[in-house]
Amino acid sequence: MKDDVLRGAEKPRPDSVRRKPLTVSQSGLVTAETRKGERELPLVICPSVGGVDLAAWAKNNRQRVQAHLLKYGGILFRNFDVSSAEAFEQFVIASSSELLPYKERSSPRTRVSNNIYTSTDYPADQSIFLHNENSYQRAWPLKIFFFCAVPPAQGGETPIADCRRVFERIAPKIRRRFIEKGWMLVRNFGHGLSLTWQSVFQTEDRAAVEDYCREAGIEAEWRGDRLRTRQVRRAAASHPVTGEMVWFNHAAFFHVSTLEPSTRDVLLAGLEEEDLPNNTYYGDGLPIEPSVLEEVREAYRNETVTFTWQKGDILMLDNMLVAHGRNPYAGQRKILVAMAEPFSPPAETFD
């Protein structure tokens, strides 16, 4: 494996602290501000005058928005008059492209309209670990958008982390092994503990599932009316535009050790490891060491930043440059999600 894929600072940078905003650009209708620092998340764009049509502005400034997104990884659009799923959809299309459907699902979501979905329908008292949307698939969206329709009364932030910096924080020997071996996701559908294969693949036809898995590089094994799948994916990737290396996988996210302790204990008390709804391994099937998983989780934690949702906020992320998650919350919370710009890299083999 070439050394250039392992480049990055060997010493972690000091954890960032909240600083006063620094104006980085201004253009009549909007201002763009960020915390002091080269790549602090997120860049915040606000209207500088009343009545700005965000979708129209985004369409006329698409290149400018894209340049900001590639530099910072995430943009928070705040204080614009965006109050509905329809207005959110118009912005996504204006700033990106046609919205993508949610395929090969890993979490329960509700379709709101067209390809606008609710964020993961998951118990409010539990957190969702940081991840890049669909990194376990052969193709994934380059952009993901979040819209705050109803802000939570307490908590419920969407933590985000720059995956360029996560990559740099992980020890080179750990990066090297993951890059050489990839990582494996094993999923068991059913048991009443996970999504059914019918829900995940949006079909009742076993043959259609088998065809999908064959095309997607997924090994499918039927166990009566249940399905077990295995897939090996890359753990790090080069961004198709910037060429920067990013830590891009669900290896820690889906590993049983990352679950909330109460959930983990219940699952392990009733199931063998091979029957867990989700679990991960190195690409050759060997277990990932607990110390390695903890280092990966710590890298995410050290790069995590948060902001408090306000009604009408839109968060736009480059899905390869920035990972996202969810904090526990109290009260109502309604965050809508959209994805755009599918990307499918060349097929990759592992040792």
Number of C-alpha atoms within 10 A of each C-alpha: 9 7 8 8 17 20 13 18 14 11 10 15 12 8 10 14 9 9 10 10 14 13 14 13 12 14 9 8 15 18 16 21 19 23 20 17 11 9 16 19 24 26 25 19 21 18 21 16 10 11 10 16 15 23 20 14 16 20 17 13 13 15 12 10 18 17 11 16 19 18 15 21 28 29 25 24 22 18 17 21 16 23 15 14 19 14 15 26 22 20 22 25 16 19 23 20 15 17 20 17 14 18 13 17 16 20 13 14 16 12 14 13 11 13 16 24 20 18 20 17 11 14 10 17 11 15 18 20 21 23 25 27 23 20 20 23 19 20 14 22 21 22 26 25 24 23 31 23 21 18 22 21 12 15 19 26 21 23 20 26 28 26 28 22 23 26 24 22 24 25 18 18 10 14 21 19 15 21 23 18 22 25 27 25 22 22 24 24 22 16 13 8 11 17 19 18 23 15 16 18 20 15 12 11 11 15 10 13 19 16 12 15 18 12 10 14 15 20 14 18 13 12 9 6 9 13 18 20 16 19 20 26 28 26 25 25 19 17 18 13 7 10 9 15 23 22 30 28 25 24 26 24 21 22 18 20 16 17 18 13 11 8 11 14 13 10 18 13 8 10 12 9 12 12 17 22 21 20 24 25 21 22 25 14 16 12 12 17 10 10 9 14 18 14 16 21 18 15 21 27 17 17 23 23 21 15 14 13 25 15 19 21 24 27 21 25 26 23 25 31 30 29 27 24 20 21 18 17 19 12 12 12 20 16 23 24 25 26 27 22 14 14 13 12 12 8 9 10 11 14 8
